[in-house]
Amino acid sequence: IDYAAPRGTDVFAAAAGRVIRAGRSGSGYGNWVVIEHADGLQTIYAHLSSVDVDAGDRVRTGDKIGEVGSTGRSTGPHLHFEVRQDNRAVDPQPLLDGTAGGADNRA
């Protein structure tokens, strides 16, 4: 899902977990953060102008992890938000609604 927002808008963790990637993605995602949650769930936050966490950090729901940008293959400032279950893209809405199992989902 892409969310249009002004460059520099704060980006927060949707659920508690451990940061497994942070910084330059080496792909079209530009600057990104990948958080691993319970039960094989991962959240991806891409095209960030800044990254405020490091790989290995533990984050809680609502912790600031970066700021909206337009890095990588991007035509303007926005947040690309993706949810993966066992490395497969899944509908992010249950996590955003707080109905996904396993993770601390008070997003």
Backbone as XML, in Angstrom:
<?xml version="1.0"?>
<chain id="A" units="angstrom">
  <residue number="1" name="ILE">
    <atom name="N" x="0.861" y="-1.175" z="0.000"/>
    <atom name="CA" x="0.000" y="0.000" z="0.000"/>
    <atom name="C" x="0.899" y="1.227" z="0.000"/>
  </residue>
  <residue number="2" name="ASP">
    <atom name="N" x="0.570" y="2.214" z="-0.819"/>
    <atom name="CA" x="1.294" y="3.482" z="-0.828"/>
    <atom name="C" x="0.438" y="4.556" z="-0.179"/>
  </residue>
  <residue number="3" name="TYR">
    <atom name="N" x="1.036" y="5.281" z="0.775"/>
    <atom name="CA" x="0.373" y="6.386" z="1.461"/>
    <atom name="C" x="1.088" y="7.678" z="1.100"/>
  </residue>
  <residue number="4" name="ALA">
    <atom name="N" x="0.423" y="8.558" z="0.372"/>
    <atom name="CA" x="1.004" y="9.862" z="0.058"/>
    <atom name="C" x="1.089" y="10.677" z="1.343"/>
  </residue>
  <residue number="5" name="ALA">
    <atom name="N" x="2.228" y="11.327" z="1.540"/>
    <atom name="CA" x="2.429" y="12.167" z="2.721"/>
    <atom name="C" x="3.588" y="13.111" z="2.433"/>
  </residue>
  <residue number="6" name="PRO">
    <atom name="N" x="3.626" y="14.258" z="3.085"/>
    <atom name="CA" x="4.739" y="15.182" z="2.876"/>
    <atom name="C" x="6.068" y="14.571" z="3.328"/>
  </residue>
  <residue number="7" name="ARG">
    <atom name="N" x="7.117" y="14.913" z="2.608"/>
    <atom name="CA" x="8.465" y="14.486" z="2.990"/>
    <atom name="C" x="8.717" y="14.919" z="4.437"/>
  </residue>
  <residue number="8" name="GLY">
    <atom name="N" x="9.285" y="14.018" z="5.218"/>
    <atom name="CA" x="9.603" y="14.318" z="6.610"/>
    <atom name="C" x="8.526" y="13.924" z="7.606"/>
  </residue>
  <residue number="9" name="THR">
    <atom name="N" x="7.365" y="13.461" z="7.124"/>
    <atom name="CA" x="6.313" y="12.986" z="8.029"/>
    <atom name="C" x="6.826" y="11.765" z="8.795"/>
  </residue>
  <residue number="10" name="ASP">
    <atom name="N" x="6.594" y="11.738" z="10.099"/>
    <atom name="CA" x="7.052" y="10.614" z="10.917"/>
    <atom name="C" x="6.379" y="9.310" z="10.494"/>
  </residue>
  <residue number="11" name="VAL">
    <atom name="N" x="7.156" y="8.220" z="10.537"/>
    <atom name="CA" x="6.659" y="6.873" z="10.248"/>
    <atom name="C" x="6.842" y="6.045" z="11.518"/>
  </residue>
  <residue number="12" name="PHE">
    <atom name="N" x="5.782" y="5.320" z="11.906"/>
    <atom name="CA" x="5.771" y="4.567" z="13.154"/>
    <atom name="C" x="5.596" y="3.073" z="12.894"/>
  </residue>
  <residue number="13" name="ALA">
    <atom name="N" x="6.157" y="2.260" z="13.771"/>
    <atom name="CA" x="6.002" y="0.804" z="13.677"/>
    <atom name="C" x="4.544" y="0.425" z="13.893"/>
  </residue>
  <residue number="14" name="ALA">
    <atom name="N" x="4.013" y="-0.401" z="13.000"/>
    <atom name="CA" x="2.623" y="-0.844" z="13.107"/>
    <atom name="C" x="2.431" y="-1.878" z="14.208"/>
  </residue>
  <residue number="15" name="ALA">
    <atom name="N" x="3.505" y="-2.560" z="14.582"/>
    <atom name="CA" x="3.428" y="-3.588" z="15.624"/>
    <atom name="C" x="4.819" y="-3.788" z="16.217"/>
  </residue>
  <residue number="16" name="ALA">
    <atom name="N" x="4.875" y="-4.358" z="17.398"/>
    <atom name="CA" x="6.142" y="-4.620" z="18.070"/>
    <atom name="C" x="6.915" y="-5.717" z="17.343"/>
  </residue>
  <residue number="17" name="GLY">
    <atom name="N" x="8.248" y="-5.622" z="17.394"/>
    <atom name="CA" x="9.073" y="-6.650" z="16.774"/>
    <atom name="C" x="10.538" y="-6.280" z="16.801"/>
  </residue>
  <residue number="18" name="ARG">
    <atom name="N" x="11.308" y="-6.975" z="15.963"/>
    <atom name="CA" x="12.754" y="-6.758" z="15.875"/>
    <atom name="C" x="13.091" y="-6.289" z="14.469"/>
  </residue>
  <residue number="19" name="VAL">
    <atom name="N" x="13.870" y="-5.209" z="14.375"/>
    <atom name="CA" x="14.301" y="-4.684" z="13.079"/>
    <atom name="C" x="15.318" y="-5.656" z="12.492"/>
  </residue>
  <residue number="20" name="ILE">
    <atom name="N" x="15.034" y="-6.157" z="11.275"/>
    <atom name="CA" x="15.980" y="-7.085" z="10.645"/>
    <atom name="C" x="16.728" y="-6.433" z="9.484"/>
  </residue>
  <residue number="21" name="ARG">
    <atom name="N" x="16.202" y="-5.324" z="8.961"/>
    <atom name="CA" x="16.905" y="-4.561" z="7.928"/>
    <atom name="C" x="16.590" y="-3.089" z="8.131"/>
  </residue>
  <residue number="22" name="ALA">
    <atom name="N" x="17.603" y="-2.256" z="7.927"/>
    <atom name="CA" x="17.401" y="-0.811" z="8.049"/>
    <atom name="C" x="18.477" y="-0.111" z="7.236"/>
  </residue>
  <residue number="23" name="GLY">
    <atom name="N" x="18.076" y="0.894" z="6.466"/>
    <atom name="CA" x="19.016" y="1.643" z="5.640"/>
    <atom name="C" x="18.674" y="1.510" z="4.180"/>
  </residue>
  <residue number="24" name="ARG">
    <atom name="N" x="19.699" y="1.534" z="3.331"/>
    <atom name="CA" x="19.525" y="1.456" z="1.877"/>
    <atom name="C" x="19.154" y="0.029" z="1.476"/>
  </residue>
  <residue number="25" name="SER">
    <atom name="N" x="18.135" y="-0.129" z="0.665"/>
    <atom name="CA" x="17.656" y="-1.470" z="0.316"/>
    <atom name="C" x="18.472" y="-2.154" z="-0.772"/>
  </residue>
  <residue number="26" name="GLY">
    <atom name="N" x="19.133" y="-1.388" z="-1.621"/>
    <atom name="CA" x="19.823" y="-1.985" z="-2.758"/>
    <atom name="C" x="18.862" y="-2.354" z="-3.870"/>
  </residue>
  <residue number="27" name="SER">
    <atom name="N" x="17.621" y="-1.921" z="-3.755"/>
    <atom name="CA" x="16.610" y="-2.180" z="-4.785"/>
    <atom name="C" x="15.749" y="-0.932" z="-4.942"/>
  </residue>
  <residue number="28" name="GLY">
    <atom name="N" x="14.626" y="-1.067" z="-5.572"/>
    <atom name="CA" x="13.741" y="0.063" z="-5.815"/>
    <atom name="C" x="13.093" y="0.643" z="-4.578"/>
  </residue>
  <residue number="29" name="TYR">
    <atom name="N" x="13.235" y="-0.038" z="-3.428"/>
    <atom name="CA" x="12.624" y="0.458" z="-2.197"/>
    <atom name="C" x="13.356" y="1.659" z="-1.598"/>
  </residue>
  <residue number="30" name="GLY">
    <atom name="N" x="14.560" y="1.949" z="-2.046"/>
    <atom name="CA" x="15.318" y="3.060" z="-1.453"/>
    <atom name="C" x="15.641" y="2.768" z="0.000"/>
  </residue>
  <residue number="31" name="ASN">
    <atom name="N" x="15.544" y="3.795" z="0.846"/>
    <atom name="CA" x="15.763" y="3.597" z="2.282"/>
    <atom name="C" x="14.553" y="2.877" z="2.865"/>
  </residue>
  <residue number="32" name="TRP">
    <atom name="N" x="14.833" y="1.820" z="3.620"/>
    <atom name="CA" x="13.726" y="1.028" z="4.150"/>
    <atom name="C" x="14.009" y="0.504" z="5.536"/>
  </residue>
  <residue number="33" name="VAL">
    <atom name="N" x="12.930" y="0.033" z="6.174"/>
    <atom name="CA" x="12.999" y="-0.670" z="7.449"/>
    <atom name="C" x="12.138" y="-1.919" z="7.300"/>
  </residue>
  <residue number="34" name="VAL">
    <atom name="N" x="12.681" y="-3.057" z="7.738"/>
    <atom name="CA" x="11.918" y="-4.304" z="7.762"/>
    <atom name="C" x="11.894" y="-4.776" z="9.211"/>
  </residue>
  <residue number="35" name="ILE">
    <atom name="N" x="10.686" y="-4.998" z="9.724"/>
    <atom name="CA" x="10.508" y="-5.445" z="11.106"/>
    <atom name="C" x="9.920" y="-6.851" z="11.092"/>
  </residue>
  <residue number="36" name="GLU">
    <atom name="N" x="10.544" y="-7.739" z="11.881"/>
    <atom name="CA" x="10.045" y="-9.105" z="12.020"/>
    <atom name="C" x="9.205" y="-9.183" z="13.290"/>
  </residue>
  <residue number="37" name="HIS">
    <atom name="N" x="8.001" y="-9.731" z="13.139"/>
    <atom name="CA" x="7.060" y="-9.865" z="14.245"/>
    <atom name="C" x="6.852" y="-11.352" z="14.532"/>
  </residue>
  <residue number="38" name="ALA">
    <atom name="N" x="5.931" y="-11.662" z="15.402"/>
    <atom name="CA" x="5.641" y="-13.055" z="15.763"/>
    <atom name="C" x="5.073" y="-13.827" z="14.574"/>
  </residue>
  <residue number="39" name="ASP">
    <atom name="N" x="5.221" y="-15.130" z="14.611"/>
    <atom name="CA" x="4.585" y="-16.040" z="13.650"/>
    <atom name="C" x="4.977" y="-15.804" z="12.195"/>
  </residue>
  <residue number="40" name="GLY">
    <atom name="N" x="6.211" y="-15.356" z="11.937"/>
    <atom name="CA" x="6.675" y="-15.189" z="10.565"/>
    <atom name="C" x="6.162" y="-13.947" z="9.861"/>
  </residue>
  <residue number="41" name="LEU">
    <atom name="N" x="5.554" y="-13.026" z="10.589"/>
    <atom name="CA" x="5.025" y="-11.794" z="10.013"/>
    <atom name="C" x="6.127" y="-10.748" z="9.919"/>
  </residue>
  <residue number="42" name="GLN">
    <atom name="N" x="6.190" y="-10.042" z="8.781"/>
    <atom name="CA" x="7.131" y="-8.934" z="8.592"/>
    <atom name="C" x="6.377" y="-7.725" z="8.065"/>
  </residue>
  <residue number="43" name="THR">
    <atom name="N" x="6.807" y="-6.530" z="8.513"/>
    <atom name="CA" x="6.292" y="-5.292" z="7.929"/>
    <atom name="C" x="7.455" y="-4.566" z="7.275"/>
  </residue>
  <residue number="44" name="ILE">
    <atom name="N" x="7.165" y="-3.962" z="6.118"/>
    <atom name="CA" x="8.168" y="-3.256" z="5.325"/>
    <atom name="C" x="7.710" y="-1.816" z="5.159"/>
  </residue>
  <residue number="45" name="TYR">
    <atom name="N" x="8.628" y="-0.890" z="5.386"/>
    <atom name="CA" x="8.377" y="0.546" z="5.268"/>
    <atom name="C" x="9.440" y="1.082" z="4.313"/>
  </residue>
  <residue number="46" name="ALA">
    <atom name="N" x="9.040" y="1.589" z="3.142"/>
    <atom name="CA" x="10.025" y="1.915" z="2.107"/>
    <atom name="C" x="9.899" y="3.348" z="1.604"/>
  </residue>
  <residue number="47" name="HIS">
    <atom name="N" x="10.956" y="3.785" z="0.907"/>
    <atom name="CA" x="11.115" y="5.116" z="0.304"/>
    <atom name="C" x="11.332" y="6.197" z="1.365"/>
  </residue>
  <residue number="48" name="LEU">
    <atom name="N" x="11.871" y="5.817" z="2.527"/>
    <atom name="CA" x="12.045" y="6.742" z="3.638"/>
    <atom name="C" x="13.140" y="7.768" z="3.351"/>
  </residue>
  <residue number="49" name="SER">
    <atom name="N" x="12.947" y="8.996" z="3.848"/>
    <atom name="CA" x="13.996" y="10.014" z="3.736"/>
    <atom name="C" x="15.037" y="9.825" z="4.830"/>
  </residue>
  <residue number="50" name="SER">
    <atom name="N" x="14.612" y="9.303" z="5.978"/>
    <atom name="CA" x="15.550" y="8.996" z="7.055"/>
    <atom name="C" x="15.100" y="7.725" z="7.756"/>
  </residue>
  <residue number="51" name="VAL">
    <atom name="N" x="16.083" y="7.028" z="8.319"/>
    <atom name="CA" x="15.838" y="5.789" z="9.057"/>
    <atom name="C" x="16.358" y="6.015" z="10.473"/>
  </residue>
  <residue number="52" name="ASP">
    <atom name="N" x="15.494" y="5.812" z="11.469"/>
    <atom name="CA" x="15.844" y="6.115" z="12.859"/>
    <atom name="C" x="16.131" y="4.880" z="13.704"/>
  </residue>
  <residue number="53" name="VAL">
    <atom name="N" x="16.223" y="3.710" z="13.082"/>
    <atom name="CA" x="16.499" y="2.463" z="13.802"/>
    <atom name="C" x="17.624" y="1.717" z="13.089"/>
  </residue>
  <residue number="54" name="ASP">
    <atom name="N" x="18.171" y="0.737" z="13.774"/>
    <atom name="CA" x="19.232" y="-0.106" z="13.215"/>
    <atom name="C" x="18.799" y="-1.566" z="13.271"/>
  </residue>
  <residue number="55" name="ALA">
    <atom name="N" x="19.363" y="-2.375" z="12.374"/>
    <atom name="CA" x="19.109" y="-3.814" z="12.419"/>
    <atom name="C" x="19.467" y="-4.326" z="13.809"/>
  </residue>
  <residue number="56" name="GLY">
    <atom name="N" x="18.604" y="-5.152" z="14.364"/>
    <atom name="CA" x="18.802" y="-5.693" z="15.704"/>
    <atom name="C" x="18.019" y="-4.962" z="16.780"/>
  </residue>
  <residue number="57" name="ASP">
    <atom name="N" x="17.588" y="-3.722" z="16.493"/>
    <atom name="CA" x="16.791" y="-2.969" z="17.468"/>
    <atom name="C" x="15.442" y="-3.643" z="17.687"/>
  </residue>
  <residue number="58" name="ARG">
    <atom name="N" x="14.938" y="-3.550" z="18.898"/>
    <atom name="CA" x="13.566" y="-3.974" z="19.204"/>
    <atom name="C" x="12.702" y="-2.719" z="19.219"/>
  </residue>
  <residue number="59" name="VAL">
    <atom name="N" x="11.538" y="-2.804" z="18.593"/>
    <atom name="CA" x="10.616" y="-1.669" z="18.563"/>
    <atom name="C" x="9.273" y="-2.095" z="19.134"/>
  </residue>
  <residue number="60" name="ARG">
    <atom name="N" x="8.559" y="-1.106" z="19.651"/>
    <atom name="CA" x="7.207" y="-1.327" z="20.151"/>
    <atom name="C" x="6.226" y="-0.692" z="19.180"/>
  </residue>
  <residue number="61" name="THR">
    <atom name="N" x="4.987" y="-1.105" z="19.257"/>
    <atom name="CA" x="3.936" y="-0.491" z="18.453"/>
    <atom name="C" x="3.974" y="1.020" z="18.672"/>
  </residue>
  <residue number="62" name="GLY">
    <atom name="N" x="4.021" y="1.777" z="17.571"/>
    <atom name="CA" x="3.999" y="3.231" z="17.660"/>
    <atom name="C" x="5.348" y="3.894" z="17.790"/>
  </residue>
  <residue number="63" name="ASP">
    <atom name="N" x="6.449" y="3.132" z="17.905"/>
    <atom name="CA" x="7.782" y="3.746" z="17.942"/>
    <atom name="C" x="8.092" y="4.382" z="16.595"/>
  </residue>
  <residue number="64" name="LYS">
    <atom name="N" x="8.699" y="5.564" z="16.615"/>
    <atom name="CA" x="9.124" y="6.208" z="15.370"/>
    <atom name="C" x="10.293" y="5.420" z="14.792"/>
  </residue>
  <residue number="65" name="ILE">
    <atom name="N" x="10.191" y="5.078" z="13.491"/>
    <atom name="CA" x="11.257" y="4.308" z="12.846"/>
    <atom name="C" x="11.908" y="5.068" z="11.696"/>
  </residue>
  <residue number="66" name="GLY">
    <atom name="N" x="11.305" y="6.173" z="11.261"/>
    <atom name="CA" x="11.870" y="6.945" z="10.159"/>
    <atom name="C" x="10.940" y="8.059" z="9.745"/>
  </residue>
  <residue number="67" name="GLU">
    <atom name="N" x="11.214" y="8.598" z="8.538"/>
    <atom name="CA" x="10.408" y="9.682" z="7.984"/>
    <atom name="C" x="10.126" y="9.421" z="6.516"/>
  </residue>
  <residue number="68" name="VAL">
    <atom name="N" x="8.945" y="9.849" z="6.079"/>
    <atom name="CA" x="8.520" y="9.698" z="4.684"/>
    <atom name="C" x="9.511" y="10.393" z="3.762"/>
  </residue>
  <residue number="69" name="GLY">
    <atom name="N" x="9.776" y="9.762" z="2.618"/>
    <atom name="CA" x="10.664" y="10.345" z="1.625"/>
    <atom name="C" x="10.276" y="9.914" z="0.227"/>
  </residue>
  <residue number="70" name="SER">
    <atom name="N" x="11.266" y="9.989" z="-0.663"/>
    <atom name="CA" x="11.051" y="9.609" z="-2.060"/>
    <atom name="C" x="12.312" y="8.948" z="-2.601"/>
  </residue>
  <residue number="71" name="THR">
    <atom name="N" x="12.917" y="8.050" z="-1.815"/>
    <atom name="CA" x="14.150" y="7.385" z="-2.230"/>
    <atom name="C" x="13.820" y="6.133" z="-3.037"/>
  </residue>
  <residue number="72" name="GLY">
    <atom name="N" x="14.796" y="5.657" z="-3.792"/>
    <atom name="CA" x="14.580" y="4.484" z="-4.637"/>
    <atom name="C" x="13.723" y="4.842" z="-5.835"/>
  </residue>
  <residue number="73" name="ARG">
    <atom name="N" x="13.016" y="3.855" z="-6.369"/>
    <atom name="CA" x="12.124" y="4.093" z="-7.513"/>
    <atom name="C" x="10.829" y="4.695" z="-7.005"/>
  </residue>
  <residue number="74" name="SER">
    <atom name="N" x="10.779" y="6.011" z="-7.000"/>
    <atom name="CA" x="9.640" y="6.729" z="-6.438"/>
    <atom name="C" x="9.425" y="7.999" z="-7.240"/>
  </residue>
  <residue number="75" name="THR">
    <atom name="N" x="8.170" y="8.374" z="-7.432"/>
    <atom name="CA" x="7.868" y="9.585" z="-8.204"/>
    <atom name="C" x="7.490" y="10.761" z="-7.319"/>
  </residue>
  <residue number="76" name="GLY">
    <atom name="N" x="7.467" y="10.556" z="-6.016"/>
    <atom name="CA" x="7.136" y="11.623" z="-5.079"/>
    <atom name="C" x="7.098" y="11.072" z="-3.670"/>
  </residue>
  <residue number="77" name="PRO">
    <atom name="N" x="7.067" y="11.959" z="-2.675"/>
    <atom name="CA" x="7.096" y="11.504" z="-1.289"/>
    <atom name="C" x="5.885" y="10.635" z="-0.945"/>
  </residue>
  <residue number="78" name="HIS">
    <atom name="N" x="6.156" y="9.485" z="-0.374"/>
    <atom name="CA" x="5.107" y="8.586" z="0.099"/>
    <atom name="C" x="5.744" y="7.477" z="0.930"/>
  </residue>
  <residue number="79" name="LEU">
    <atom name="N" x="4.905" y="6.784" z="1.676"/>
    <atom name="CA" x="5.329" y="5.594" z="2.404"/>
    <atom name="C" x="4.783" y="4.376" z="1.684"/>
  </residue>
  <residue number="80" name="HIS">
    <atom name="N" x="5.661" y="3.461" z="1.312"/>
    <atom name="CA" x="5.223" y="2.154" z="0.813"/>
    <atom name="C" x="5.219" y="1.231" z="2.020"/>
  </residue>
  <residue number="81" name="PHE">
    <atom name="N" x="4.037" y="0.703" z="2.369"/>
    <atom name="CA" x="3.868" y="-0.187" z="3.517"/>
    <atom name="C" x="3.440" y="-1.551" z="3.009"/>
  </residue>
  <residue number="82" name="GLU">
    <atom name="N" x="4.158" y="-2.566" z="3.442"/>
    <atom name="CA" x="3.893" y="-3.927" z="2.960"/>
    <atom name="C" x="3.929" y="-4.886" z="4.141"/>
  </residue>
  <residue number="83" name="VAL">
    <atom name="N" x="3.064" y="-5.882" z="4.109"/>
    <atom name="CA" x="3.050" y="-6.928" z="5.130"/>
    <atom name="C" x="3.306" y="-8.263" z="4.441"/>
  </residue>
  <residue number="84" name="ARG">
    <atom name="N" x="4.218" y="-9.047" z="5.029"/>
    <atom name="CA" x="4.536" y="-10.371" z="4.493"/>
    <atom name="C" x="4.366" y="-11.407" z="5.591"/>
  </residue>
  <residue number="85" name="GLN">
    <atom name="N" x="3.811" y="-12.542" z="5.206"/>
    <atom name="CA" x="3.667" y="-13.689" z="6.104"/>
    <atom name="C" x="4.455" y="-14.830" z="5.485"/>
  </residue>
  <residue number="86" name="ASP">
    <atom name="N" x="5.473" y="-15.313" z="6.188"/>
    <atom name="CA" x="6.334" y="-16.372" z="5.657"/>
    <atom name="C" x="6.844" y="-16.005" z="4.266"/>
  </residue>
  <residue number="87" name="ASN">
    <atom name="N" x="7.266" y="-14.752" z="4.106"/>
    <atom name="CA" x="7.864" y="-14.191" z="2.888"/>
    <atom name="C" x="6.889" y="-14.077" z="1.715"/>
  </residue>
  <residue number="88" name="ARG">
    <atom name="N" x="5.589" y="-14.070" z="1.980"/>
    <atom name="CA" x="4.580" y="-13.867" z="0.936"/>
    <atom name="C" x="3.752" y="-12.644" z="1.298"/>
  </residue>
  <residue number="89" name="ALA">
    <atom name="N" x="3.527" y="-11.777" z="0.311"/>
    <atom name="CA" x="2.726" y="-10.574" z="0.549"/>
    <atom name="C" x="1.308" y="-10.961" z="0.955"/>
  </residue>
  <residue number="90" name="VAL">
    <atom name="N" x="0.790" y="-10.282" z="1.985"/>
    <atom name="CA" x="-0.573" y="-10.522" z="2.463"/>
    <atom name="C" x="-1.286" y="-9.182" z="2.645"/>
  </residue>
  <residue number="91" name="ASP">
    <atom name="N" x="-2.593" y="-9.243" z="2.777"/>
    <atom name="CA" x="-3.412" y="-8.062" z="3.013"/>
    <atom name="C" x="-3.002" y="-7.420" z="4.344"/>
  </residue>
  <residue number="92" name="PRO">
    <atom name="N" x="-2.589" y="-6.146" z="4.339"/>
    <atom name="CA" x="-2.152" y="-5.507" z="5.581"/>
    <atom name="C" x="-3.294" y="-5.065" z="6.494"/>
  </residue>
  <residue number="93" name="GLN">
    <atom name="N" x="-4.523" y="-5.070" z="6.002"/>
    <atom name="CA" x="-5.626" y="-4.494" z="6.771"/>
    <atom name="C" x="-5.837" y="-5.144" z="8.140"/>
  </residue>
  <residue number="94" name="PRO">
    <atom name="N" x="-5.745" y="-6.488" z="8.285"/>
    <atom name="CA" x="-5.920" y="-7.067" z="9.626"/>
    <atom name="C" x="-4.913" y="-6.527" z="10.646"/>
  </residue>
  <residue number="95" name="LEU">
    <atom name="N" x="-3.671" y="-6.298" z="10.231"/>
    <atom name="CA" x="-2.674" y="-5.738" z="11.142"/>
    <atom name="C" x="-3.057" y="-4.311" z="11.511"/>
  </residue>
  <residue number="96" name="LEU">
    <atom name="N" x="-3.466" y="-3.531" z="10.536"/>
    <atom name="CA" x="-3.827" y="-2.136" z="10.789"/>
    <atom name="C" x="-5.087" y="-2.036" z="11.641"/>
  </residue>
  <residue number="97" name="ASP">
    <atom name="N" x="-5.983" y="-3.012" z="11.494"/>
    <atom name="CA" x="-7.211" y="-3.039" z="12.297"/>
    <atom name="C" x="-6.981" y="-3.602" z="13.699"/>
  </residue>
  <residue number="98" name="GLY">
    <atom name="N" x="-5.802" y="-4.205" z="13.913"/>
    <atom name="CA" x="-5.525" y="-4.822" z="15.204"/>
    <atom name="C" x="-6.118" y="-6.207" z="15.348"/>
  </residue>
  <residue number="99" name="THR">
    <atom name="N" x="-6.444" y="-6.855" z="14.218"/>
    <atom name="CA" x="-7.058" y="-8.182" z="14.284"/>
    <atom name="C" x="-6.123" y="-9.299" z="13.851"/>
  </residue>
  <residue number="100" name="ALA">
    <atom name="N" x="-4.882" y="-8.981" z="13.479"/>
    <atom name="CA" x="-3.927" y="-10.024" z="13.081"/>
    <atom name="C" x="-3.457" y="-10.765" z="14.325"/>
  </residue>
  <residue number="101" name="GLY">
    <atom name="N" x="-3.227" y="-12.048" z="14.205"/>
    <atom name="CA" x="-2.759" y="-12.838" z="15.336"/>
    <atom name="C" x="-1.262" y="-12.732" z="15.511"/>
  </residue>
  <residue number="102" name="GLY">
    <atom name="N" x="-0.790" y="-12.975" z="16.734"/>
    <atom name="CA" x="0.633" y="-13.108" z="16.986"/>
    <atom name="C" x="1.348" y="-11.855" z="17.410"/>
  </residue>
  <residue number="103" name="ALA">
    <atom name="N" x="1.201" y="-10.769" z="16.708"/>
    <atom name="CA" x="1.961" y="-9.558" z="17.013"/>
    <atom name="C" x="1.173" y="-8.666" z="17.963"/>
  </residue>
  <residue number="104" name="ASP">
    <atom name="N" x="1.885" y="-7.728" z="18.580"/>
    <atom name="CA" x="1.239" y="-6.703" z="19.397"/>
    <atom name="C" x="0.679" y="-5.690" z="18.416"/>
  </residue>
  <residue number="105" name="ASN">
    <atom name="N" x="-0.628" y="-5.714" z="18.151"/>
    <atom name="CA" x="-1.193" y="-4.949" z="17.037"/>
    <atom name="C" x="-2.069" y="-3.794" z="17.463"/>
  </residue>
  <residue number="106" name="ARG">
    <atom name="N" x="-1.622" y="-2.961" z="18.291"/>
    <atom name="CA" x="-2.426" y="-1.796" z="18.659"/>
    <atom name="C" x="-2.123" y="-0.632" z="17.740"/>
  </residue>
  <residue number="107" name="ALA">
    <atom name="N" x="-2.004" y="-0.854" z="16.442"/>
    <atom name="CA" x="-1.652" y="0.184" z="15.469"/>
    <atom name="C" x="-2.795" y="1.166" z="15.302"/>
  </residue>
</chain>
